[in-house]
Amino acid sequence: MNLLDIIKGRRSIRKYQSREVEQEKIEKILEAAQWAPSASNRQPWHFIVIRDPETRKKLGAIHSHGRFMKESPVVIAVLGDPEAHEKYFLCDPHQAIQNLMLMAHWLELGTCWMGVRGTSFEPKMKTLLGVPDSLHLICTISLGYPNEERTKTRKALSEIVSWERYGQRK
Ligand SMILES: Cc1cc2nc3c(=O)[nH]c(=O)nc-3n(C[C@H](O)[C@H](O)[C@H](O)COP(=O)(O)O)c2cc1C
């Protein structure tokens, strides 16, 4: 697969096989996240890997659009640390998340990003995962072998790109 095929082939997966995810694959995925670009290289991120079925069940019950965390064999929670970078504590983890999802797809695993930060249930999830007050729980990501195939389209490039000045077509 070339890089564009990997990028275009990734889909949000919400149905998973029960098959466990190999530890080596999880560590490769985390390594991909670790190497995302980071403002001043402060790396204001932290990742919690959750395999425990009870915790995943609770996460799925708390998140209004993430019930399938109960079925995905792994969930990764992504945290942002404003003490490490007060301006880019969200931006940098978002880049790490994209790396993580693309690496997972390349390893034939599915993921789905579930936004958490700023929701009414962020505090409850933080308590469940023992996250210190000073950190933000940006999202949870389900991870596992896919049990569905999905298709999606995107807006045409001509709709989202200007050349030289806003609104100017090629
Ligand atoms: C910031 C963000 C928050 C998201 N939150 C959820 C969510 O709570 N539940 C969910 O099922 N999908 C969630 N998604 C996945 C989007 O629905 C999905 O990326 C979009 O429909 C495009 O589909 P694709 O990822 O298969 O291309 C989220 C994606 C992003 C980027």
The ligand as a Gaussian input file, in Angstrom:
#p B3LYP/6-31G(d) Opt

LIG

0 1
 C      -12.972000      15.133000      16.824000
 C      -13.718000      13.893000      16.402000
 C      -14.690000      13.375000      17.241000
 C      -15.380000      12.212000      16.874000
 N      -16.283000      11.670000      17.760000
 C      -16.906000      10.506000      17.433000
 C      -17.788000       9.863000      18.385000
 O      -17.995000      10.340000      19.506000
 N      -18.368000       8.693000      18.034000
 C      -18.158000       8.113000      16.798000
 O      -18.719000       7.038000      16.556000
 N      -17.323000       8.694000      15.879000
 C      -16.708000       9.862000      16.176000
 N      -15.817000      10.437000      15.273000
 C      -15.583000       9.800000      13.958000
 C      -16.284000      10.567000      12.817000
 O      -17.662000      10.363000      12.897000
 C      -15.715000      10.058000      11.468000
 O      -14.336000      10.364000      11.398000
 C      -16.427000      10.705000      10.260000
 O      -17.765000      10.282000      10.181000
 C      -15.742000      10.359000       8.932000
 O      -15.698000       8.947000       8.766000
 P      -14.313000       8.183000       8.533000
 O      -13.461000       8.396000       9.763000
 O      -14.704000       6.720000       8.365000
 O      -13.685000       8.742000       7.317000
 C      -15.114000      11.581000      15.626000
 C      -14.119000      12.115000      14.792000
 C      -13.426000      13.238000      15.178000
 C      -12.337000      13.761000      14.265000

